[in-house]
Amino acid sequence: KQEVTQIPAALSVPEGENLVLNCSFTDSAIYNLQWFRQDPGKGLTSLLLIQSSQREQTSGRLNASLDKSSGRSTLYIAASQPGDSATYLCAVMEGGSEKLVFGKGTKLTVNP
Amino acid sequence: DAGVIQSPRHEVTEMGQEVTLRCKPISGHNSLFWYRQTMMRGLELLIYFNNNVPIDDSGMPEDRFSAKMPNASFSTLKIQPSEPRDSAVYFCASSFGTISNQPQHFGDGTRLSIL
């Protein structure tokens, strides 16, 4: 059974700092890996999707990497801003299915 | 473009009552997903449909839960009878394609409280 773990559960940083969020998964037979952002009281917003054949994806100040063999992904946020404060969730799509398995998220607070 | 629309946004009811959650997916999307989010268990997939057909309902907790998708623009998740442990935020999401590298788009959820 696929399990997704995110470390740390919470992170507080000063504005301007570069930071890394970690995600690990137990079964490397994935179709893709996705990073989402969730603001309080809201649904999830897709940030980046990395296909199983890819190593990384970039969007603005965000860069996500994927090491499928070791079951790890990282989300790098450059020059963090208070508006980046949210919960970030990692999810893997299992091979042969549209089913996403989510981690419990990392709650990020960026202090002005 | 309108995103995924869920109703109601909040629902408070007494245990034993029937609860119906509604979802309108993004037009043109052919996959629809129902999730439940709790502090203890995080975000869990309950059921998903492709082209209005249920594909995987292995996450539906028990027979009290049922989901339907009568057409491409509407889905319901029903709980009957409801219990306090069903209290959670329920999300609907939709995506384009079948087992594709297209992201899922989420609604803002229904916060359900069963007293």
Contacts between the chains, C-beta under 8 A, distances in Angstrom:
chain1	res1	chain2	res2	distance
A	31	B	99	6.6
A	31	B	101	7.6
A	32	B	101	5.5
A	34	B	103	6.1
A	34	B	104	7.7
A	36	B	106	7.9
A	41	B	108	7.5
A	42	B	108	5.5
A	42	B	109	7.6
A	43	B	4	7.4
A	43	B	91	5.7
A	43	B	93	7.7
A	43	B	106	3.5
A	43	B	107	5.3
A	43	B	108	4.8
A	43	B	109	5.6
A	44	B	43	7.9
A	44	B	91	7.3
A	44	B	93	7.6
A	44	B	104	7.8
A	44	B	106	4.3
A	45	B	106	7.4
A	46	B	103	3.6
A	46	B	104	6.9
A	46	B	105	7.1
A	49	B	101	6.1
A	49	B	102	7.9
A	49	B	103	5.2
A	51	B	101	5.1
A	89	B	43	6.9
A	91	B	43	8.0
A	93	B	99	7.9
A	96	B	99	7.0
A	97	B	56	6.7
A	97	B	99	6.9
A	98	B	31	5.8
A	98	B	33	7.6
A	98	B	48	6.0
A	98	B	50	7.1
A	98	B	55	7.3
A	98	B	95	7.3
A	98	B	98	7.1
A	98	B	99	5.5
A	99	B	45	5.6
A	99	B	48	7.0
A	99	B	56	6.0
A	100	B	33	7.7
A	100	B	45	6.5
A	100	B	104	6.7
A	101	B	45	7.7
A	102	B	42	5.8
A	102	B	43	4.3
A	102	B	44	7.7
A	103	B	42	7.2
A	104	B	42	4.2
A	105	B	42	7.1
